[in-house]
Amino acid sequence: MGETKKQEAARKKRNKILAIIAGGLFVVLMIVSGMGSGWISGFVAVKPGDTVVIDYTLYDAAGQPFLTTDQTAAQQAVAAGKNLLYTRQLTVIANQSSTTNLTAIQVYSPADGWTKSFAIFNSEYNAISSGVVGMRANEEKQISLAGAGSMSQTWSAEQLIHNNVNISEINVGDMLTMGVSDVPAELATNSSAGYLRLGEVTQKTSDGIVVDFGIPTADIRVYSINAQS
């Protein structure tokens, strides 16, 4: 009889523990369900073919940011008298090469609003597209765009004069703006038809200057992942 009471007491204790565990599990499930499916995406890595929306900041050869999707950083830079263009997020297909020579992304300026666009060349787009593979939502990463090849150009003193630029006012380290287009004839007939590209003066002689329009590095952050169906 005493043994039966002990077994009964042990059974009740075990059932009570199970009830507590079940209750705790129910609470956990309620919390998880309230988070929606977004928490799951944090564990999903980007695969080739996925559509990925990214935030990013581009840096010049001196390591200074000149274009970003970080609106707060752009506003603070402008307030401090610095040049930092604000742009929209970029959507890429992971590990898929661009089919165009350049990708135009809108940039904002207090004076002109969203009327101008910046050009990302296909080699740079491809580096970003391949760089996102394996990343997860909200993960950040710095990638090199230097492999896009040399983007230096030599401008003679005559060319500068033709574009209303006085070579005596230019120094090594200065940043210049150039218009680019995948249809060169448009630039020949309409200077406003192209997209913006920033370059740094790396050399200067009495005969002209050398300008590097390459983008060495980019910081990227995965905003969202739309897996390939």
C-alpha positions as CSV (number, residue, x, y, z in Angstrom):
1,M,0.0,0.0,0.0
2,G,2.8,2.4,0.9
3,E,4.5,1.6,-2.4
4,T,1.4,2.4,-4.3
5,K,1.1,5.8,-2.6
6,K,4.8,6.5,-3.5
7,Q,4.1,5.6,-7.2
8,E,1.0,7.8,-7.3
9,A,2.9,10.7,-5.8
10,A,5.7,10.3,-8.3
11,R,3.2,10.1,-11.2
12,K,1.5,13.4,-10.0
13,K,4.9,15.1,-9.7
14,R,5.9,13.9,-13.1
15,N,2.7,15.1,-14.7
16,K,3.1,18.5,-12.9
17,I,6.6,18.9,-14.4
18,L,5.3,18.0,-17.9
19,A,2.5,20.5,-17.5
20,I,5.0,23.2,-16.6
21,I,7.2,22.3,-19.5
22,A,4.2,22.3,-21.9
23,G,3.1,25.7,-20.6
24,G,6.6,27.1,-21.1
25,L,6.7,25.7,-24.6
26,F,3.3,27.3,-25.4
27,V,4.6,30.7,-24.2
28,V,7.7,30.3,-26.4
29,L,5.6,29.4,-29.5
30,M,3.4,32.4,-28.8
31,I,6.4,34.7,-28.8
32,V,7.9,33.2,-31.9
33,S,4.6,33.4,-33.8
34,G,4.3,37.1,-32.9
35,M,7.7,37.7,-34.6
36,G,6.3,36.5,-37.9
37,S,8.5,34.8,-40.5
38,G,11.1,37.6,-40.5
39,W,13.2,35.9,-37.8
40,I,13.6,32.8,-40.0
41,S,15.2,34.9,-42.8
42,G,18.0,35.8,-40.5
43,F,19.2,32.2,-40.8
44,V,18.8,32.0,-44.6
45,A,22.0,32.6,-46.6
46,V,21.9,34.2,-50.1
47,K,22.1,31.7,-52.9
48,P,22.9,32.3,-56.6
49,G,19.8,33.5,-58.4
50,D,18.2,35.1,-55.3
51,T,17.0,38.7,-55.6
52,V,18.8,40.7,-52.9
53,V,18.1,44.3,-51.8
54,I,21.2,45.9,-50.3
55,D,22.2,49.1,-48.5
56,Y,25.7,50.2,-49.4
57,T,28.4,52.9,-49.1
58,L,31.0,53.5,-51.8
59,Y,34.5,54.7,-50.9
60,D,37.1,56.6,-52.9
61,A,40.8,55.9,-53.1
62,A,41.5,57.9,-50.0
63,G,39.0,55.7,-48.1
64,Q,36.4,58.5,-47.8
65,P,32.7,57.7,-48.4
66,F,31.2,59.6,-51.3
67,L,27.9,57.8,-51.9
68,T,25.6,56.0,-49.4
69,T,22.1,54.8,-48.7
70,D,22.5,55.9,-45.1
71,Q,20.3,59.1,-45.1
72,T,21.5,60.2,-41.6
73,A,25.1,59.9,-42.6
74,A,24.5,61.9,-45.8
75,Q,22.6,64.7,-43.9
76,Q,25.4,64.9,-41.3
77,A,28.0,65.1,-44.0
78,V,26.2,67.9,-45.9
79,A,25.7,69.8,-42.6
80,A,29.5,69.5,-42.0
81,G,30.3,70.8,-45.5
82,K,31.4,67.5,-46.9
83,N,30.4,65.8,-50.1
84,L,28.4,62.6,-49.5
85,L,25.8,61.7,-52.1
86,Y,22.6,60.0,-50.9
87,T,21.1,57.2,-53.0
88,R,18.5,54.5,-53.0
89,Q,18.9,50.9,-52.2
90,L,20.2,48.6,-54.9
91,T,18.6,45.4,-56.0
92,V,20.8,42.7,-57.5
93,I,20.5,39.1,-58.6
94,A,23.0,37.1,-56.6
95,N,25.9,35.8,-58.7
96,Q,24.3,36.9,-62.0
97,S,26.3,39.2,-64.3
98,S,24.8,42.4,-65.5
99,T,23.6,42.4,-69.1
100,T,24.2,46.2,-69.5
101,N,27.4,48.3,-69.6
102,L,26.3,50.3,-66.6
103,T,23.6,50.5,-63.9
104,A,22.1,53.9,-63.2
105,I,21.2,54.7,-59.7
106,Q,19.4,57.9,-58.6
107,V,21.2,60.3,-56.3
108,Y,19.7,63.1,-54.3
109,S,21.1,66.6,-53.9
110,P,19.4,69.4,-51.9
111,A,19.6,71.7,-55.0
112,D,18.3,69.3,-57.7
113,G,16.4,66.6,-55.8
114,W,16.3,63.2,-57.5
115,T,17.1,64.5,-61.0
116,K,20.5,63.0,-61.5
117,S,21.9,59.4,-61.6
118,F,25.2,57.8,-60.7
119,A,26.7,55.1,-62.9
120,I,27.9,51.8,-61.6
121,F,29.8,49.9,-64.3
122,N,28.9,46.3,-65.0
123,S,32.2,45.0,-63.6
124,E,31.4,46.7,-60.3
125,Y,27.9,45.5,-60.3
126,N,29.1,42.0,-60.9
127,A,31.5,42.2,-57.9
128,I,28.7,43.2,-55.7
129,S,26.4,40.6,-57.1
130,S,28.9,37.8,-56.4
131,G,29.9,39.3,-53.1
132,V,26.4,38.9,-51.5
133,V,26.4,35.1,-52.0
134,G,26.5,33.4,-48.6
135,M,25.4,36.5,-46.7
136,R,22.3,36.7,-44.4
137,A,19.8,39.4,-43.7
138,N,21.3,42.4,-41.9
139,E,24.8,41.0,-42.3
140,E,27.4,43.6,-43.3
141,K,30.5,43.1,-45.4
142,Q,33.2,45.1,-47.2
143,I,34.0,44.0,-50.7
144,S,36.7,45.1,-53.1
145,L,35.8,46.6,-56.4
146,A,39.4,47.2,-57.5
147,G,39.3,44.1,-59.7
148,A,37.0,46.0,-62.0
149,G,40.2,47.1,-63.8
150,S,41.9,50.5,-64.4
151,M,39.6,53.4,-64.9
152,S,42.1,56.1,-65.2
153,Q,41.8,58.7,-68.0
154,T,44.3,61.3,-69.2
155,W,42.8,64.7,-70.0
156,S,45.0,67.1,-71.9
157,A,45.1,70.9,-71.1
158,E,43.2,71.5,-74.3
159,Q,40.4,69.0,-73.3
160,L,40.1,70.7,-70.0
161,I,39.8,74.2,-71.6
162,H,37.1,72.8,-74.0
163,N,35.2,71.7,-70.9
164,N,35.6,75.1,-69.2
165,V,38.2,73.8,-66.7
166,N,41.3,75.8,-65.8
167,I,44.2,73.4,-65.2
168,S,45.9,75.9,-63.0
169,E,43.0,75.5,-60.5
170,I,43.3,71.7,-60.3
171,N,45.5,69.9,-57.8
172,V,46.4,66.2,-57.2
173,G,43.7,64.8,-54.8
174,D,40.9,67.0,-56.2
175,M,37.6,65.2,-57.1
176,L,36.1,65.9,-60.5
177,T,32.7,64.9,-62.0
178,M,32.4,63.3,-65.4
179,G,29.4,62.4,-67.4
180,V,29.3,58.8,-68.7
181,S,26.8,56.9,-70.9
182,D,26.4,53.5,-72.6
183,V,25.5,55.5,-75.7
184,P,28.5,57.8,-76.3
185,A,26.8,59.7,-79.1
186,E,24.4,61.1,-76.5
187,L,27.2,62.8,-74.7
188,A,28.5,64.3,-77.9
189,T,25.2,66.1,-78.6
190,N,23.8,66.5,-75.0
191,S,26.0,66.9,-72.0
192,S,23.1,66.3,-69.6
193,A,22.3,62.9,-71.2
194,G,24.9,61.0,-69.2
195,Y,25.2,59.7,-65.7
196,L,27.5,61.0,-63.0
197,R,30.9,59.5,-62.2
198,L,33.3,60.9,-59.7
199,G,37.1,60.8,-60.2
200,E,40.2,61.7,-58.3
201,V,43.1,63.6,-59.8
202,T,46.1,61.4,-59.3
203,Q,48.7,63.1,-61.5
204,K,49.2,66.6,-63.0
205,T,51.7,68.1,-65.5
206,S,51.7,71.2,-67.6
207,D,50.3,69.0,-70.4
208,G,47.3,67.7,-68.6
209,I,46.0,65.5,-65.7
210,V,45.3,61.9,-65.0
211,V,41.9,61.1,-63.3
212,D,41.0,57.8,-61.7
213,F,37.3,57.0,-61.8
214,G,37.6,53.6,-60.1
215,I,35.7,52.7,-56.9
216,P,38.1,50.7,-54.7
217,T,35.8,49.4,-52.0
218,A,32.1,49.2,-51.0
219,D,30.4,48.4,-47.7
220,I,27.2,46.4,-48.2
221,R,24.5,45.2,-45.9
222,V,21.8,42.8,-46.9
223,Y,18.4,44.4,-46.4
224,S,16.2,41.6,-47.7
225,I,16.4,38.3,-49.6
226,N,13.8,37.0,-52.0
227,A,14.8,33.3,-52.7
228,Q,14.7,32.1,-56.2
229,S,11.5,30.0,-56.8
